[in-house]
Amino acid sequence: MKNPIEYIRSKKTEIFLQKKWWHRLLKVGFYFGFAWFGLKLLAELADYCSTETIGNQVFETSPLECSGVAGFYVAWWLFCFLLVQIGYYKIFLYIVYGKDIPK
């Protein structure tokens, strides 16, 4: 059975692209960007799951609600990551190299 990421990028394509300096630079940029995006989501989750005090009332988010929001954030992060991967490997490289990547 094929690895799911093989449908987005093949090993042949990846071997060819590893020789290109701009591909390595772009890939590092993607990974740093998604690490930053993940940290922003974690900071937002920490704000969401904290307790708030308004006057004499304390509002506390339940752990079940926090875990549901955390699951949604993880799913959102993975969806955005796969969308960028598909956009890069299927659309951008098609524009740069055409239908077939040279060998």
N, C-alpha and C positions, 0 to 999 in steps of 0.2 A: 504494500500500500504506500502511496506517495505521501510524503510529508505535506501538510496543508500549505506551507509557505512555498513549496515547489510550484504551485499553481500561479504564484505571483512572480517569482524569480527562479530561474533554473541555475544549476551549478555552472553550466557552460557560460551563461551570461555573467554570472558573478566572477568567474575566473578571468574573463575578458576585462571586466570593469575594474578589477583590483589593480590592473596595470595603469590605470588613468589616475593622475593626481587629483583632478577635480572631483572624481567620484568618491575618493577617500575623504576629501575635505567636506564634501556635501553630506556624506554619511555621518561623520563626526558631528557636524552641525545638527543633523536630524536627531542624533542620540542626546546631545546636550539640550536641544530644544524640548525633547520629550521628557527628559529628566526634570527640566525647569517646570514644564507643564504639570508633571506629576507632583512636584513639590508645592505648586500653587494650589492644586486640588487638595493635597493633604492639609495645607494651612487653612483653606476654606472649610474643610471637614472639622478641623479642630475648633474653629470659630462656631460652627454649627452645633457641635456636641458639647459646648461649654455651658455652664450654668449662668443664668442671668438673674440679677437682682434689680427689680424695679420697685422702689419704695420698700414696703415690708414683705413683698411677695418674692419668692424664689422660684424661678422657672427652670426646670431641669429636663433635658432631653433623655428619653429612655434609651437604654443600651440597644434594644431591639431596633428602634428607629435609627440610631447611629449606624448599626451594622447594615441596615438596608440602604442607607445613603452611601455608605462606604462601598457596598457592592455595586451600586449605580455608578459611582465615580470610577471604579475599576473598569466596569464595562464601557463607560464613556471614553476612558483613556485608551483601552484596547481598540475600540472602534475608530478613534481618531488616528491611532498609530497605523492600523491596517489601511485606512483610507489614504494616508500619506504614502505608504509603501506602494499601494496600487497606483496612485497618481504618478509616483516617480518611475517605477519599473515598467508600467504599461503605457502611460501617456507621454511623459517627458522623454523617455528613451526612444519611443516611437517617433516623436517629433525630431529628435537629434539624429537617429540612425536609420529611420525608415522601418520597414517591416522586419528585416533580418539584421541582427547585430553582426558586424564583421568578425572574422576569426583572427 
